[in-house]
Amino acid sequence: MKRTLMRKTAMTVAGLTLFGTLVGGGTAVAVTNGADTGLASCVTGTRNWGGNILSQYGCTEYDLPNGEQQVFGIGTDGAIWTRWSRTNGTLSSWTSLNGQGRSSVYAGGTAWAITLSVIGTDGNWWYNNRGGTASGGWSGWHR
């Protein structure tokens, strides 16, 4: 089942800004790291993914067909970053998908074929498509 951050809502609880809900259950939140209120750790309904993402955009989780999950967020450099779980329980390193985002990253698709959507620095929607196999690569950002 895919989980996509469809709508961003913000609420402040005990000094933390919480963001959004996930389609299909669970929650996606940005937990501030205390050093900079504009940065957050990527936290979803399944785990704390760590990292430093821009808290105003939160992160998006996508369930892969083999039981792994993949998350996407906007890093401190404005680029779109991803991290995924492995079937043995370990996590990959954060990997840049490049591009520059100024919105939450939306993930949709079926099985391994994922389409990411984000508003770029030019105000237009940009897309990056992942191939439909377990070893599929990304197409690169296009409008």
C-alpha positions as semicolon CSV with decimal commas, in nm:
position;residue;x (nm);y (nm);z (nm)
1;M;0,000;0,000;0,000
2;K;0,142;0,338;-0,092
3;R;0,139;0,624;0,156
4;T;0,138;0,969;0,012
5;L;0,138;1,301;0,193
6;M;-0,164;1,453;0,021
7;R;-0,242;1,756;0,232
8;K;-0,022;1,949;0,467
9;T;-0,170;2,072;0,791
10;A;0,026;2,230;1,069
11;M;-0,034;2,213;1,441
12;T;0,196;2,309;1,725
13;V;0,209;2,078;2,026
14;A;0,459;2,132;2,309
15;G;0,675;2,349;2,082
16;L;0,690;2,094;1,797
17;T;0,530;2,156;1,461
18;L;0,341;1,853;1,332
19;F;0,268;1,816;0,963
20;G;0,013;1,627;0,760
21;T;-0,156;1,292;0,749
22;L;-0,090;0,999;0,521
23;V;-0,342;0,844;0,287
24;G;-0,400;0,489;0,403
25;G;-0,344;0,557;0,771
26;G;-0,058;0,668;0,987
27;T;0,091;1,012;1,023
28;A;0,384;1,208;0,890
29;V;0,540;1,457;1,124
30;A;0,841;1,679;1,133
31;V;1,013;1,677;1,470
32;T;1,233;1,979;1,527
33;N;1,591;1,905;1,624
34;G;1,615;2,198;1,865
35;A;1,916;2,352;1,687
36;D;1,714;2,517;1,413
37;T;1,334;2,530;1,415
38;G;1,336;2,526;1,031
39;L;1,494;2,179;1,029
40;A;1,339;1,853;1,133
41;S;1,394;1,482;1,146
42;C;1,181;1,283;0,900
43;V;0,929;1,092;1,114
44;T;0,641;0,884;0,976
45;G;0,391;0,641;1,123
46;T;0,643;0,359;1,087
47;R;0,971;0,512;1,217
48;N;1,204;0,803;1,269
49;W;1,410;0,818;0,948
50;G;1,650;1,080;1,085
51;G;1,816;1,333;0,858
52;N;1,762;1,707;0,833
53;I;1,466;1,808;0,620
54;L;1,293;2,143;0,594
55;S;1,017;2,114;0,852
56;Q;0,761;2,323;0,661
57;Y;0,744;2,050;0,393
58;G;0,757;1,736;0,609
59;C;0,835;1,402;0,447
60;T;0,641;1,150;0,241
61;E;0,650;0,771;0,284
62;Y;0,583;0,518;0,008
63;D;0,536;0,142;0,067
64;L;0,725;-0,077;-0,180
65;P;0,588;-0,418;-0,291
66;N;0,853;-0,621;-0,105
67;G;0,758;-0,472;0,233
68;E;1,026;-0,202;0,234
69;Q;0,941;0,167;0,258
70;Q;1,093;0,473;0,096
71;V;1,070;0,834;0,217
72;F;1,121;1,164;0,037
73;G;1,184;1,512;0,173
74;I;1,342;1,848;0,094
75;G;1,691;1,880;0,244
76;T;1,868;2,186;0,380
77;D;2,015;2,244;0,032
78;G;1,663;2,258;-0,121
79;A;1,722;1,931;-0,311
80;I;1,488;1,631;-0,293
81;W;1,636;1,352;-0,081
82;T;1,533;0,989;-0,031
83;R;1,605;0,704;0,205
84;W;1,464;0,351;0,215
85;S;1,439;0,057;0,449
86;R;1,586;-0,280;0,357
87;T;1,423;-0,619;0,417
88;N;1,690;-0,695;0,681
89;G;1,573;-0,393;0,885
90;T;1,863;-0,158;0,807
91;L;1,825;0,181;0,642
92;S;2,003;0,314;0,336
93;S;2,200;0,635;0,349
94;W;2,018;0,951;0,245
95;T;2,055;0,993;-0,134
96;S;1,995;1,312;-0,328
97;L;1,757;1,301;-0,623
98;N;1,881;1,651;-0,707
99;G;1,622;1,902;-0,829
100;Q;1,507;2,190;-0,610
101;G;1,174;2,174;-0,430
102;R;0,959;2,439;-0,265
103;S;0,668;2,218;-0,154
104;S;0,603;1,883;0,005
105;V;0,714;1,593;-0,215
106;Y;0,416;1,390;-0,335
107;A;0,466;1,022;-0,424
108;G;0,216;0,817;-0,620
109;G;0,222;0,510;-0,837
110;T;0,179;0,138;-0,842
111;A;0,424;-0,114;-0,700
112;W;0,778;-0,017;-0,809
113;A;0,667;0,253;-1,056
114;I;0,670;0,576;-0,853
115;T;0,606;0,931;-0,972
116;L;0,734;1,211;-0,752
117;S;0,578;1,558;-0,786
118;V;0,710;1,880;-0,634
119;I;0,682;2,251;-0,699
120;G;1,022;2,376;-0,814
121;T;1,193;2,709;-0,750
122;D;1,035;2,840;-1,073
123;G;0,683;2,783;-0,933
124;N;0,609;2,498;-1,178
125;W;0,532;2,134;-1,098
126;W;0,826;1,901;-1,165
127;Y;0,813;1,519;-1,191
128;N;1,060;1,234;-1,151
129;N;0,959;0,879;-1,245
130;R;1,105;0,557;-1,111
131;G;1,119;0,252;-1,339
132;G;0,863;-0,021;-1,269
133;T;1,108;-0,290;-1,152
134;A;1,293;-0,348;-0,824
135;S;1,616;-0,225;-0,986
136;G;1,447;0,062;-1,175
137;G;1,623;0,397;-1,186
138;W;1,491;0,751;-1,183
139;S;1,417;0,942;-1,504
140;G;1,542;1,277;-1,378
141;W;1,332;1,587;-1,318
142;H;1,106;1,713;-1,599
143;R;0,798;1,934;-1,633
